[in-house]
Amino acid sequence: SNLSKYEVKIKKKNKNIDISDKDKIISLIKKAKRPVIAVGLTAHRYNLKEKLSQLVEKIKAPVFLTPMAKEMISQENSWYGGVLFHAKSDKAADLYRKADLVIGIGYDPIEFNYEAWMPNVPLIHVDTSKADISSDYKEVYEMIGDLDNAIDVLLEETFSESQWEKSEILSNKKRLLNSLMIKTEKLNPVDLITELNRQVSDDSIITCDVGAHLHLMGQLWKADNNKFIITNGWSGMGFSIPAAIGAKLSKPESAVVSISGDGGFLMNCGEIALAKRLNLNIVFIVMVDKDYSLIKVKQNWKEVEEYATQVTEDDYFKSDYFLGVPILKLKDKEDLEDVLKAGFNSEGPVIIEAEVDGSIYQELITRDYK
């Protein structure tokens, strides 16, 4: 069946905004020397991308995104500061720890609590729900209700110039992205993501599973078209495969790529049979390092002995097919470009088994966000 005619719409029952202290909120923004803006998943649901860009230029503040809001500000935007919670976000902290005001727009703590990263400065919380934040933060002001209208209220104001320099934001962004470019002898996840970024077309839909690789995708993927699909914070593995199938059924004209770790792939790999039966053109990339790498990283943080993190000791795929779907083997950097091209040129579903060096996760996944 053709599902492309169906569109997801938000029910906006209440257009009103409950503002705790409008004069104080506007005054705080006007007086702030180094405000920062944190954008969360509710802003994504309201499709506020254009209005956010206008607001950012008006306030002149660096923008930090939660993973689910990845596409709300382009990575090429001069005010882009990085993604909270994901790889090397301690580099982004070099900027936001200088803040004297935080403006949270559509910020949902299901992804990342304010207090996990915010300096203890005033917070202006613009959302559909009240702020969920520790009582240690004494100054919290709220604009609760319809986000479109809330942003319009702010856009009507005139704000003085902040002390942020675009050159400062740009140089910090370069340091953040450069810190991710680790070189290893073997093929590693950064190599794969970088080449994939280069090859996919603008209309491609990317679904990404939970796991260590998501921390790299969240920071490195140049998402700018509302087609980078991940799941909420604290979700279980197994999202990417069925999400890719649903995306292809909904948008059959778009190229679709599913990215999983070897642990996450096992959670829902039976759905590959459905992709085969429907002959869906989906590229299923499986990053194989034979470990539950994110668990391994966190065990290392706790300084405990590594326990039960190994996925398998044997070859992950012993044959060239899985449930009738062909498997392309990717082991060496030299074959990366050609194997990805072969996957995109395949008819029907195809699996790319990418053997990657997962040791880099220990260095790239951030533990301290302040």
N, C-alpha and C positions, 0 to 999 in steps of 0.2 A: 504494500500500500504506500501511497505517496503522502508523507507527513509534512511536506514542506509548507503547506498552506496554513499550518497551525503556528501561532505565535504566542509566546508567553507574555502575559500582561499583568502588571501590578494593579491591584485594587487600591486606589487612593481614596478612601472613604472620607477622610477628613483633611481639608486643605488648610486648616488653621494651624497656627504656630503658638506654642506656649513659651514665652520668653521670660526667663527669670528676672533679668534686669537689663533691658535693651541699652539704656544710656551707659551703664557700666561696661557692657560688652563692647560697644563702639569705642568708648574711651580707652579701654585696654588695648584694642587693636591700633588705635591712633598713636598711643604712647609707646607701644612696643618697639624696641630697637632691633631685636632679633626674633621675630615670630617665626614659628614653623607650622606647617599644615600637615596633619596626618589623615589620610583618606582610607576608609574601610569599605567593606563589602556592600553595605546598604547604599552607599553612593553609586556603586556599580548597578544595583537593582533599579535605581532611579535614572540611570543613563545620564549622569550629570557631567559627562566629559567636557562638553563645550563650555558650560557655565563654570566649571572648575578652572579651566584654562584662563577664563576672563578674571576670575577671583584671584588666582595666583599672580597674574600680571598686575592687578590692582593693589594687592597687599605687598607684593614683591618679597615672597618668602619661599624657602626651599620646601619641597613636597616629599613626604615619605609615605609609601604605600604599604598596606598590608598585602599579603600574597593574593587574596581574593580580589583586590582592587588593582592588580598589576597593570591593567590597560587604561586606567583612568587618566594618567598623564604619560605622554610619550617619553621614552628613555632619552630621546633627542632634545626634549624641552630643556631650556637653559636653567630652569628651577628644579629639575628632577634630582632628588637626593638619594634615592635607592629604595629597596624593599626591606621593611622591618622583619626581623625574625629569621630571615634566610641567610644564605652563605655570606660570610664576611660582613655582616651588618654591623659589626663593631667598627668598621671603617665609616659607615654612615653615622655612627654615634659621634664621630669627631665633629660633625656639624650640629646634630640636635642637642648635644649636651651644652652647647652655648646658648640655647634658646632662653628667652625671658617670657615667652608665652607660647602655648600650644593650642592650636585650633583643630579639633577633631571633627571630621565631616563624615557621617555615616559610619562611624567607628564602632565595631562590634567586638567585645572582648572574647568572643568564642575563638577568635584567631590569636589574639595576643593582648594581654592586659596592659592598660596604660602604664601602671606602676612598674612593669617589667623593664621599661625603657625610658620613661619620661623623667626629666629633671623635676625637682619640686618647685614648679612655677605655676602661675594661674592657668587653668584649662577652660576653654570655651568649647562646649560639647554640643554639636549640631547633629541631631539624629531623630529617629522616630521613637526611641526609648531613652529613658533617663540614664545618666552616666553611671557606670559600674566601676567605682574607683575607691581605693583605700581612703579612710578618713585622715590619713597623714597629709593628704593634699587638701589644704584648707580653702583654697579659692577655686571653686568650680561653678561656672555659669552655664546655663543651658538654653538652647533653642530647640524645643521638642515639637515635632509634627512633620508637616510636608516639607521635604528637603528642597524641592524646587523653589517654593516660596521663601524658605529660610535663606537660601543663597541670594535670591532677589533682594531681600532686605539688606544684605551686606553689600551687594553690587550698587545699591542706590547711594552708598556713602562715599566720601572722598577721604582717602587715607594718606598720611604723610609717608615720605620715603623711609624705608627701613635702612639699617646699616649693612645689610648683606650685599656683597658684591657678586655679580654673576661669575666673575673669574674664580672666586673662592668656591662657589658651588661646582663649577666645571672641573676644577683641579681635584676636588675631593671625589667627584664621580669617577674621574679617570683612575685615581688611586684605588678606589673600590673595585672597579672592573679589572684593572691590571693585577690586583692581588689574587684574582681568581684564575689567572692564566698560568697554571702550574704545568710544567713540562715533566713528563716521565718517559722512560724508555718504551714502556708498553702503552697501548691505546688506553686513554682514560676518559671519564665521563665528560670533562670539559672539551676534549677534542671532538667528541661525538656531538655535543650540543652546538658547538661553534659551527661545525660543518652543516649540521641540520638547519641551523639558522640561515646559513648561506643558500641552501638549496630550495627550501620550501617557498611556494608562491604566496602572495599576499592574501589570497582567499582560502588558504589551507586552515583546517581546524586541528588543533593540537590538544589531545587529552593527556593528562599526566597523573600518574598514580602517586600515592603516598610513599615516602621513603627518602633515603639520603639524597638520591638524585633530584628530588623535588626542590631541595634547598638550593641546588645549583641552577635548575631551570627557573626558579622564581627570580633569581638575581640576574641571570644571563640572557633569558629569552627576551627577544625584542618584540614583545607583544604590543600591538598598536591597532588591532582591528576587531576587538571583542570576540576573538576566536581561540583564545587560550583558556582551556577549561580544566579547572582543578576543583577539588572538593574542600569543604570547610575544615577549619582547624580541628585537630584531635580526631579526625575520621580514621576508619580502618583501611587497610590495604584492599585492593581489588576493584577500585573505581574505574580505572582507565579503559579497560576492555569494553565493558558494557556501555560506558559513556561514548566511546568511539563508534560503536555500533548504532547507538541512538542518534549521534551526530550525523552519521552517513545516511541513515534513513530519513532524517529531517532535511538534510542538505545534500542530496545525491550528486549535485554538480561540483561540490567542493572536495579537494583532496583531504583525506583524514589520516592523521598519524596518532597512534597510541604509544605512550612511553611508560614502561613498567620496569621495576627491578625484578630480579629472579624470584624473590620472595613474594612480591605482590602478584606476579603473573600466575603463580600457583593458586591464588585465592579464587580466581574466576576463569581459569583457562578453558573450562568446558564451553564457555560462550564462543570460543573460536569455531566450534562446530556450526553455530548459527551463522556466523560470518561466511563460512564455507557454503552452507546450504543456500544462502541468499546471494552468493557470489559478490560480496561487497568489496569494492576496491579500498581496502584499508591496509596500511603498513603498520604492523605491530612490532615495535622495537622493544627488545628485552635486554636490559643491561645486566649482564651476568658477572658477578664477582664472587658468587657462591657463599654470600653472607647476608644476614639481616644487618646491613651496615649501620643503619641509624641506631639500632639497639647496641651494636658494638661500640659506636662512638659514645653513647650515653653511659655505658658500663665503664668506659675509659675515664669519663669525667668523674665518676664515683670512686675511681681507683679500686674497682673490684675485679676479680679474675673473670676473664671472658667466659661466658657460660651460655650454651645452647643458641649461639648465633649462626652456626653453620647451616646453610641450606642443603648442600650436598657436597660429597667428596668426588663424585663421579662426573662424567660429562653431563651437562645439563640436558641437551638434546642429543641422543645417540644416533638418531636417524635424520634423514633429510626432509621428513614430513612430520607434521603433528596434526592429527585429526583431518588428514587429507590436505592440509595447507603447507605449501613449500616453505622450507627454512633456508635463508641465506646466512652463511657463516661469515662473521666479521671478527678477525683476530688481530690484524695488523693495521697500523696507521696508514700504510701505503695503499691499502684497499678501501679505506673509508669512503672516499668520494665515489668510487665505482659501485660499491655495494649499495650505498644509499640511492644512487641513480637507478640501479637495477630494481630496487624495491619500488620506487616511484613509477617505473615503467612496466611493472607487472600487471597482469590481468587477474582480477579477483584478489582475495586476501593473501598476504605474504607476511611471514615472520622473519625479522632480522635478529639473529642471536649475536649480540655484541659483547664479546669478552673484554671487560674493562678492569683497569687497576683501581680497586676501591680504596686503596690506602690513602688517597688524597683527601677523603672525607674527614679524616681526623684533623687535618689542618684547616679545612675550609668551613666546616660547620661551626658556627659561633656559639659559645657558651655564655658569655657575658655581654649583655646588650646595653649596659649603661657606661 
